[in-house]
Amino acid sequence: MGAFADKRRIIIAVVAAIATIGLLLSLRTFGPSPEAIRVRVGSGFDHSDNKDGVNNQPDGPGQNGKHPDGKERLAYVTFLSGTVDQDDDLEKDNYFIATRILIWQLLHVPETRTHRCDVVVMVTPSVSEARRARLRQDGAIVYPVEFLETDDWVKAEQHRWDDVMTKMRAWEMTQYSRILVLDGDTMLRKPLDGVFDDPGAQIRQTKQLDNYTALEGEAPLPPTYLLASLSEVADSTHEFPPGVGTGLKTIGYMNAGFFMLAPSIESFNYYVSLLKIPGSFDPKYPEQNLINKAHQWDGPMPWTELSYTWNIRCPNENDFEKGLVSMHEKWWTQPYIYENEKVKEFLKSRRWEMKGWYDAYDLTADVRNA
Ligand SMILES: *[C@@H]1O[C@H](CO)[C@@H](O)[C@H](O)[C@H]1NC(C)=O
């Protein structure tokens, strides 16, 4: 069984590599100039000169995240930190590989790539230089941040979530008008750019509620906010779209593996003020519960629901048939998607397709950089 699966993986990787080399060679011989290829591979932005740091040059930090031409600047941001790294060997570091698959799908794969957004990996100081270099080579913008320090009462249930509060630094990225934050173990089937046009994905006015009492030490509420996300399903036995009684665990409780925000220092300061008030939220799931507290549905800044078409956890074959765009699921283990073999096969095979694609990409780096 194991040997058979290995053989199949190798065959998939080899076929993907041959196909990709063939494509790149044909582009070299008959296609556009290398410069054109370099610009075309990717999101429409040229990331080739990118070192650490977001794409905020030459425009500088935007006015409300807008280009001088008035257009919005949008980004996909994923978060990477040392506590999720499982192995020094990058080829065995499952979560790092998942992140690479996501970047590859967002930047390079014709069926899923972006035409509107920057693709950014936020890295903490515990992410090795080898990992950062690989992500840059893959085409991502690597955005280093300091840890967001928290007081002792903010204790995650699991050690691997110790650093996730640092994700909140996405609100500091004011060079963007809106950001979709995706966990590294997200995978795409179709283009995700349309999520920015979802009715739930728009900036809202903070409500003036008579019954709202601020906690002692809480910073002022920002005048506007955006927090769009999805409630969570329990496992793969759900309807599409999942609803109350048909798969959703707790309606009104969002999952921080997939959410949209509008960067704002006022909002950031508000969240940080909650972090300094012991017991202001349950720190079991650190950043997720902070966001759920700040954006609870009966409060002044209720989070808005996106269409479940954009993302789901524990996907099943019916979700695929109904046109699911992305999923929050690991390629290497799927204990809660049970007998949905096609879904598991899809998740696992991306790993080797990505490997084959980048093997060819690396081999032809000289052509692209000529
Ligand atoms: C506060 O008032 C709003 C509007 O009347 C209501 O929807 C909400 O449930 C109330 N919140 C609480 C915590 O009672």
The ligand as an ORCA input file, in Angstrom:
! r2SCAN-3c Opt
* xyz 0 1
  C     -27.794     45.794     22.217
  O     -28.784     46.386     21.414
  C     -28.849     45.906     20.087
  C     -29.794     46.789     19.299
  O     -30.956     47.043     20.009
  C     -29.252     44.435     20.131
  O     -29.335     43.904     18.814
  C     -28.185     43.651     20.894
  O     -28.573     42.315     21.038
  C     -27.965     44.270     22.279
  N     -26.768     43.681     22.845
  C     -26.725     43.161     24.063
  C     -25.404     42.632     24.499
  O     -27.688     43.115     24.802
*
